Amino acid sequence: MELQQIRAFLAVAEELHFGRAALRLHMAQPPLSRSIQRLEHELKAPLFVRSTRTVQLTAEGQALLAPAREILEACRRSRLAVASVGRGETGRVRVAFAGVSSHVMVGKLAKRVRETHPGIDFELSSSNFALPAMDKVLSGAMEVGLGRWNFIPAALDSRVVANERLVVALYETHPLRGRSSLRASDLADQSFVTLPEHPGSILHDHLRRLSGAAGYAAEIVQVAPDSQTLMALVAAEIGVALTVSSVPENFSHPGVIFLPLEDTVDVIQLRLVWRKDNASPALREVLRLSEDVLPSPADTDS
């Protein structure tokens, strides 16, 4: 049974006239009649009762109507599905991200994708640290990563979505609370709370370099599993913490104040990363949307 035969059958069944059905299909009547005859032969049943004046459906023809329409509708949906994938309207894009401030950005992007491309399956995977997010993109387990890294592997493309600076988190009754800003040397006698150290840990690297340049080794008294717990430890007066400016900009932390760090350090860049060889139309569409929702800072060469 061929699609051409199904179309021919439906045209005759709906017109109940071979001549009008042939005109509808833009073909001559003899080929149309032969197509119906081949279909009847394959099904081993008559589909029409023909006379010189009328054409009527047989019981077998009536039974074929609904399945024939379903077949053509399935073909139509198949064409639309393939076309929508090619345009990036459907597909799957998985995003791995790390850090408290990243939650807000990912939420904005997810909202835009849902509003404009509901056919894209947009999956999110959160981790406490940036390196696992990059590893997932490199391995192909995720299409997009969002985080802060000291280096970007050659297999990945990237775009800066935010430039951040270092700030110091203090509990609200801290003796240094009245300052407008701090230097690393001001923190020589302070106890620090930090996130776990791991390869590529930007904040650990900065704390080590800044304290070393100021002539001391930072005393780490407590390690927190995530940024929210880190701020809770600061509020509990366990110690001070080095973090990035997007943390206070995006979240409220009762009992904690933040002061900018004056020491000159490289700008900390929050980046989107994706594999260069990933040709997914859905990924390309999500990246296009991200340029509007999460634009690169004007002064950044991404």
Secondary structure as UniProt FT lines:
FT   HELIX           3..15
FT   HELIX           18..24
FT   TURN            25..26
FT   HELIX           29..43
FT   STRAND          48..50
FT   STRAND          55..57
FT   HELIX           59..86
FT   TURN            87..88
FT   STRAND          91..98
FT   HELIX           100..116
FT   TURN            118..119
FT   STRAND          120..127
FT   HELIX           130..139
FT   STRAND          144..147
FT   TURN            154..155
FT   STRAND          156..164
FT   STRAND          166..171
FT   TURN            172..173
FT   TURN            175..178
FT   HELIX           184..187
FT   TURN            188..189
FT   STRAND          191..194
FT   TURN            199..200
FT   HELIX           202..213
FT   TURN            214..215
FT   STRAND          219..223
FT   HELIX           227..235
FT   TURN            236..237
FT   STRAND          240..244
FT   HELIX           246..250
FT   TURN            254..255
FT   STRAND          256..261
FT   STRAND          268..275
FT   TURN            276..277
FT   HELIX           281..293
FT   TURN            298..299
//
